[in-house]
Amino acid sequence: MSNFIFGRYLPLNSVVHRLDPRAKLMLSFFYIVLVFMANNLVTYGILIVFTLAAIFASKISLGFFLKGIRPLLWLIVFTVVLQLLFSPAGGHVYFHWAFINITQYGVVNSGYIFIRFLLIIMMSTLLTLSTQPLDIATGLSSLMKPLRWVHVPVDTLAMMLSIALRFVPTLMDEATKIMNAQRARGVDFGEGGLFKQAKSLIPLMVPLFMSAFNRAEDLSTAMEARGYQDSEHRSQYRILTWQKRDTVTWIIFIIGFAAILAFRRW
Amino acid sequence: MAISFEHVTFTYQAGTPMAQTALEDVSFNLPDHGYLAIIGHTGSGKSTLVQQINALLKPTSGTIKIDDFTITPDTTNADLKPLRQHVGMVFQFPESQLFEETIRKDIAFGPQNFGMSPEDANELADQMLTTVGLDTSYAERSPFELSGGQMRRVAIAGVLAMRPKVLILDEPTAGLDPQGRQEMMDLFEQLHREQGLTIVLVTHQMEDVAEYAEQVAIMREGRLVKFGDVQEAFGDPDWLLANQLDVPRAAQFAQQLAKRGFQWQPLPLTADQLAEQIAEQWRKRGTDHV
């Protein structure tokens, strides 16, 4: 479980960590747009330099990002191979058999897909590694505020989100504890055939659900006892403020955007 | 089973920025059929230490020997299963490990994992139910219908059913009422005495340590700062207080009495020892005055 890096927070002190979560969320989204606009070597080169610079600024070692990619490796390989084998005809045909075509077009496209995956995973890993889950929740709810005008219960959604995020580590701990207890009773997790592995999950899942339900009930009682009311306008303890560094980061991204517009193949 | 630790160090998430050393250079020897209490503050490494004994956590460096089993950082999981059968582990709030439809099935789960036939395991389950003080009529009921204290008994029966030779107890009486606590501790004492189980007890209850344990290990910030028999470890109340550890209530009382002219040899740690020494000193005084 400790190998699973995606979605984890790494407490360090860097410019990236200190950026406003709203800025980081929007920038991540903007970055994905950029990744899909890039379509030749120069533009992808710009993005790679961009991404490496962001990682460098976060002071997180590159090894963490490579570790983060590992669990998604098969998905990437699968997509790339699919793209490689089943691209529509175009350019030089290298190989042809029945319905399989490996064409120049396909090779180039699968290369792009691979780079896109890599870049997006790297950047979203950077977002979660450098932002506390609760900050992400606060940022999201702040960004969703305009939806209040169309009667979306933004505050309730934000509360749900932050509770869900808040209890991820708690449930992880609980799961580890239960796994240890069952292991001490002779269960082998992650060993044997598929059926045996699935069966070994029962002694983990039943107690985990039991405790999650109990915890949810206790939590809601505790919240009500302290006067929590749904849909009431709530103030916040941590107020997000837009800083100069957020503006500067945006400017850098917009320059990158301009560069990609200039160099992309139209 | 005898347990020995040789320079055991353990680091959580070694090799990452979150690395945290929980045990540092811990060495001790516990003889077969021993009763060891481990005390120390929250976060001093007690739970980490006991999880090394059945290799749920493997040392980052150092060696652990449990009879013929040797655990080193390179030991693989396949080698560990026989060890886990011999080392029963009762975690904090063990009732959270219950999952089966009936109590009998839940208790029989452990022994079946170690290769016992379902019939034998069920029979053993009923037997264990009586051992922990529950009626066999409970066997067909769901464990989730029980009260917290009863659930804990069932969970402990589930561990005892594996017939371990070493029993590790991580705060087994936390959250129980005084009577339940007494019964639980008496049960462990009985298993220790009658079946020769080696017991390792993690606790904050100094009274239990004084009453039941033979040896004490005191942990502080991942290090073993004291290891010895109970009288030795508790003989110096000032040292305990300086390390923010409680002194058993009987010993506290004895210290108060010492200011009023009582003399202790040695310092009584349990209510019984205290009563005995007071009685003796009164008898002497009585004869003096007459």
Interface residues (C-beta under 8 A of the other chain):
Chain A: S2 L10 P11 L12 E174 K177 I178 N180 A181 Q182 R183 A184 R185 G186 V187 D188 E191 I202 P203 V206 P207 M210 S211
Chain B: Q13 T16 P17 M18 Q51 N54 L56 N77 K81 R84 Q85 V87 G88 M89 F91 P94 S96 Q97 L98 F99 F109 G110 N113 F114 F144 G158 V159 M162
